Amino acid sequence: MADAEVTDDDFRVILAQVREFIAKEVIPREGDIARDDRIPDEIRRAAADMGLFGYAIPQEWGGLGLDLVHEVELAMEFGYTSLAMRSMFGTNNGIAGQVLVRFGTDEQKSTWLPRIASGEVVASFALTESEAGSNPAGLTTRAAREDGRWRIDGAKRYITNAPIADLFIVFARTRPADESGPGIAVFLVPADTPGVTVGPKDAKMGQEGAWSAEVWFDGALVDDAALIGGSEDGGYRAAMTSLAKGRVHIAALAVGCAQRALDESLTHAATTRQGGTPIGDFQLVQAHLADMYVGVESGRALVREAARKYVSGEDTRVAPSAAKLYCTEMAGRVADAAVQVHGGAGYMRGVAVERIFRDVRLLRLYEGTSEIQRLIVGGGLVRQATKEM
């Protein structure tokens, strides 16, 4: 069954509904989210009712079926508020859900994707380890055959949504890398599988309400049906493909965060006075605002172009990394400038730009650090130039 097309008119309605939901329901609760370190249940229920747990899942599996061009527009809205809200359903639509969408068997898809799209199941992407993060080739988690099943042993860290996950998408090495492939497979491991242990939620610098934790696998046994795609050698490709798409999404989130920081700064500059003069009249403040605006608009254009190239197949590697590199670094600069424009107020808890300053720092780390993005972009450009000689 092919996906029904989401037209631009359809999407405008979806986008308007999401924007209204964030403005009326989420932004007013940002303080509660930060204080309580959790997303309120009513926000979670409303997000599920709107289909946000499955906006990028194909319609045949119960999702909205948005492509990346539409998805980045939503992501820029998600970035405008607490990033924990997006994190709540981010892995379902992103790196966890997309591994199933692109590489799962029909049985695996029919079993899990409708429940993932509805929010009944929270899927978590268990890739990162103490010695393997941006480069999955360093994985040490093992999967070995034992009495006709797969035994998984190892430890994962910084796993988003682990404390509330119902399903882990687990990357494990089945053999040493050789000429036939990297020897990495991907398994579907329900959270209640004996031998799976989730640690306490991490205490992080920012993004309160977005929970992550370590996950240990100690002799966790799964059947052959848990091997995604039925192949031992698809894991590395699945990881790289899912991460590339996710990098465009993270770039769009960064643009949304930066836009919020700019808007907060503009309001502050227009309403705050020093010596009876609005600080927005001071040229050095205007210089900060101008640099922030240029960064936001440049990032927005880059994200949209990267999404277009990804969807068309023109560039699914260099453009996503370039967008993530620029936009996440830009968001950090904009957040820093926003605190500067706010002065002492920008350093106070409860002020939006203080939260944004802490929240955006993580964007330069997960789904591939800025350093890894530079290697991908630079290496890709060199290979392209070599081919053209």
N, C-alpha and C positions, 0 to 999 in steps of 0.2 A: 504493500500500500504506500503510495507516494504521499509526501507531505502536501497538504493544502497550502497554497501560497498565502503568506501574510502580506497583504498589499500595503502600500504606503499610507493609504487612508485608514486601514485597520490599525496600523502601527501608531498613527497620530493619536488615535483614541486611547490606545494602551499607554502611550507615553504621557498623555495628559492625566490619565488616572493615577499613574505612578507619581507624577510630580505633585498632584494634589494630596495623595496619601502621605508623601514625605513631608510636605509643608504643614499639613493639619494634624497628622498623627505621630510622626517620628521626631521632627525637630523640637516640638514642645516637650518631648520626653528625653531629650539628650542628657539632661542633668540626672534624671532617674537612672538611665542606662549606665552612666559613668559611676554614680554613687553605689548602685546595687550590683554592678558588674554582671548584668544579665539583661536580655531583651524581654520586655514585658510579654506575658502570654497573649494579651489581646493583639499586640503588634504581630506576633508570630501567626496567630489565627487569621488575621486580616491579610497578611502576606500570602498565606497558603490559599485563601479564598480567591485572591487575585491571580493565582497561577504563577507566583514568583518563584516557587520551588522548582518549576519546570519550564521557565521561559525559553531555555535553549534546548530542551528535549523535544524531539520530533513529535508532531501531532499524533502520529499513529500510536505513540506510546503514552499519550495523555498530556503532553506538554503544549506550549504555545507555538513551538517550531520557529523561533526567531533565528535569523542568520546573524553573523557577526556584525554586519553593517548596522542592523537594528540593535543588536545587543550593546554595542558601545554607547549608543545614545542613552539606553537605560543605565548603563554603568556610570555615565557622567552624572546622572541624577542620584544614583546610590552614593556616589562620592561626596555629594553635597551635605550629607548628614553623617552621623556616627557610622563608622565603617563596620561596626559590629552587626548592624542591620543587614548589610550585604553578605557578611560572612556567614550569617545564619543559613542562607540558602546558596551561598556561592559555590561550595564544593558539589552540591547536587547538580547544578547546571554546568560547572566548570570541569576541573581536572579529574574529578571522580566520575561524574556522570558521563562525560565525553569519552572516557576509555570504554565504557560499556556501549555507548552509541556507535562508536567507530569500530570497535574490535570484538564486541561480545557476540556470542552465538544467538540465534533466534530464541532459543529457550531461555538463555540468560537475560536477554532483553525483555521478554514477556514476563519473566518472573519478577524482575526488579524495577525496570524503568517506570511503569505506571505508578508504583508506590513511591519512587523517588520524585517523580513529577508532582505528585499530590502533596508531598511533605510528610507522608506517613512514615517514610524511611529517610533518615539522614545518612548520606554516604560520606565517607572520609577517605582521603587520598593518603595512604601510608607509604611514602617513598623515602623521606629524609631520615638519615641516620647520623650518628656522631662523626662518621668519616665519609659520608656521601650525602651531598646536598644538591647543589646546582648540577653536578655531574653524576648521574645515576650509575656510571660504570664502576664506582667504588663500593657498591653494595656488599654487605657481609651477611645480611639475613639469608638463611638457607631454606630451601625446600627440597626434601629428599623423599623418595618412594619408600613406603613402609606398609607392608601387608596390603598392597593394592590401593593405598591412599597416599596423600601427600602430607608429610610432617613438616611444619613450618617452625623454625627457631630463629630468634633474633630480636632486635630492639629497634624501635622507631622513635624519633623525637620531633617536637614542635608540630605535632599532627593536629591540624585545624579541625575543630568539632569533635575531637576524640572523646571528650567526656559525655557527649550526647549522641554519639554515632550508633547506628543500628547495623551498619555494614562498613567493613574496611576493604578498600581496594589495595591489596598488599603486593608490593614488588619484592621478589625474592630470587636469589641466584640458585639455579638448578645444576649448574656445572661451571667450571672455569671458562672464561671467554676463550674462544678458539676461532678457526678460520670460518666456521659456519655461523657464527654470531656471538653476541655478548653473554649468552647463557642466562638471561634474566626473563623470568616469567611473571605473570600477574594473576593473582588469585582473589576470588570473592570469599571473604571470611566474615560471617556474621559475628557481631560483637559478643554474643552469648556463647560462642564456641569455647568449650573447655580448653584451657591453656592460653587464653587471651586475657591480659590484664591491662587495665588503663590506669595510669598514675593520676595524682592530683593535678588539677588544672594549673597551668603555668602562671606565675606572677610576672606580668609584662610591663614595659614602659608605658604603653598606651593601648588603644583599641580595647578598652574595658567592655565587657559583654561578648567579646569574640574569644571563645575558649579554645585552648590548645593544651596538649598533654603528651607525655611519653606513652608508648604502647609496647608491651612485651608479648612475644609469642614464644611459649615454652611447650613445645610438643603439640601445637594446635594441629588437629587432623581435619583435612577436607577431602572430599571425593574429586574424581576427575572432572565432574560437572562444574567444579569451582574454578577450573583453569580457564581464564578468559580467552575466548577464541579457539579453545581446544589446542593451542599451540604453545610449546615451551619457549619459543624464540621470538614471540611478539612483544615481550615486555618492554624492552628498551625503545623500540619504535613507538609503542603506545605512550610511553612517558614523554618522549620528545615531541610527538605530535600534540598531545594534550597541553604540554607546557607552552608550546609556541602560540596556540590559540589563547591560552590564559594570559599570556604576556600582553596581548592587545587589550584584553579586558582590564588588567591591572593599570595599564597606561591610561585608559579612559577613567578609571576610578581616580587616578592622580589628578586628572584635569578637573574632575568635579570637586575634589578637595581644594585645589588651588582657586577655583572660581569662588567657592564659599569664603576662603580666606581673603580674596580680593574684595568681595562684596561687604564683608564685615569691616574691612579696612576703610572702604569708601564711606560707609555709614559713620564710622568713628571719626574720620577726617572731616566730614561735613558737620558733625554735631559737637565735637569737642573743641573747646577754646583755650588758648593760651594768651594771656594779656588782652583778652577781649576779642581776639582774632581767631576764626576757625583755623585749625592746624592745616586743613586742606589748602589754605591760601599760601602756605609756606612752600617755596620751590623745592626744597630738599624732600619734603613729604610727597610732593607731586612726582618727583623723580622715582621714588620707591613705587608709587602707584603705577606709573608708566611702565616700569620694568616688569611689574607683576602682570599687567594687562598683556604686554607683548608675549610673555611666557605662556600665559593661559591660552591665548588665541593661536599661538604657534603650535602648542601641544594639541589643541583641539583639531587643527587641520591635519597634523601628522597622524593622530589616532584614526581619523576618518579615512585617510588615504591607506593606512596599513590594513584597516578592516576591509576596504574595497579590494586590495590586492590579495588578501587572504581568501576571501570568498571567491574571487575569480580564478584563483590558483596561480596568479602571476608571481607572487612571492609569499611563501608560507614560512620563511625562516629569517631572512635579514630584516625585512620591514617590521615584523613583530618585535624583534629585539631592539631595533632602533627606536621604535615608539616607546617601549618600556624604559629604555635607558634615558631618553630625553625627558619624558613626561614625569617619571618618578624623581629624577634629579631636579627638574624644574619645580615640582611641587614642594620639595624641601626648601628651595631658595625662596619661593613665594611665601611659604609659611614663616620662614625666618624674617622676611621683610614685614609680614603682617604683625608679628610680635613687636618689631621695631617701631612701626607706625603707631601701635597702641601704647608704646612706652611701658611704664610700670604695670598698667592694667593688663597688658598682654602676657604678663608672667603669672597672673592670678588664676587659680583653679576656678572653674565656673565660667570663664570667658572662652568663647568658641575658639579663638585663634590659639590659645594655649593648648587646648585639646588637639586641634589640627596639627600643631607643631609636633606633638608626640606621636599622633596616629600615623602621619605620613612617613615617618622614619622607616617603618617596617617595609614600605613599598619598594625600597631600594634593595631589599634583601630577599624576600620570598619569590618563588617561581623564577629563580635565577638572579643572582646578584648583578649589580651594575658592571662589575669586573667581567663576569661571564658574558654579559650582553656585548661588551666591547670586543671580546674574543670572537663571538659569533659574527658580529657585524664586520669586523676587520678581516677575519678569515674568509667570510663569504665574498666580500668585495675582491679580495686577492684571487680567489678561485675563479670568480666571474671574469676578471681581467685576463687571467691566464688562458681561459677558454677562448677568449675573443682574439688572442694573438695568432 
